[in-house]
Amino acid sequence: MKQICGETSALFSLSAKELAALLGRVREGQFEHPVAVHSEGPMGGLVQFRSFEEAMLVKLAIV
């Protein structure tokens, strides 16, 4: 996961593996669906979380 747009931004770029792990955890009910997900196919995608803190929790869970 790579943060985009500043130190406390909630916008992140995820690899395909990270995005699949996140969406799997969402399906399992472990996380709420992010505000926005823009898939870029096999490259991964961009994810807008509700907050920087939420993004950090996700990052710890899917690494």
C-alpha positions in Angstrom: 0.0 0.0 0.0 1.3 3.4 -1.0 -0.2 6.6 0.3 -1.1 9.3 -2.2 -1.5 13.0 -1.6 0.1 13.8 1.7 0.9 12.5 5.2 -2.7 12.1 6.4 -4.4 11.3 3.1 -6.8 8.4 3.1 -6.1 7.7 -0.6 -3.9 4.7 -1.3 -2.6 2.8 -4.2 -2.8 -1.0 -3.7 -1.2 -3.8 -5.6 -3.5 -6.5 -7.1 -2.6 -8.8 -4.2 -3.3 -6.2 -1.6 -6.6 -5.2 -3.2 -7.7 -8.8 -3.4 -6.9 -9.3 0.3 -8.8 -6.1 1.2 -11.9 -7.1 -0.7 -11.8 -10.6 0.7 -11.8 -9.1 4.2 -14.7 -6.8 3.3 -16.7 -9.9 2.0 -15.9 -11.7 5.3 -17.3 -8.7 7.2 -13.9 -7.8 8.9 -13.9 -4.3 7.3 -16.5 -1.9 5.9 -16.3 -1.3 2.1 -14.0 1.7 1.4 -15.5 5.0 0.2 -14.3 4.3 -3.3 -12.4 1.6 -5.1 -11.0 2.2 -8.6 -9.6 -1.1 -10.0 -6.8 -0.9 -12.5 -7.0 -4.5 -13.5 -3.9 -6.6 -12.9 -2.0 -3.6 -11.6 -4.2 -3.2 -8.5 -6.1 0.0 -7.9 -6.8 3.1 -6.0 -8.7 3.0 -2.7 -10.2 5.9 -0.8 -10.7 5.0 2.9 -12.9 6.9 5.4 -9.8 8.0 7.3 -6.1 7.7 7.5 -6.5 5.6 10.7 -8.8 3.1 8.9 -6.2 2.8 6.1 -3.5 2.0 8.7 -5.7 -0.8 10.3 -6.2 -2.3 6.8 -2.5 -2.1 6.0 -1.6 -4.0 9.2 -4.2 -6.6 8.4 -3.3 -7.4 4.8 0.5 -7.1 4.9 
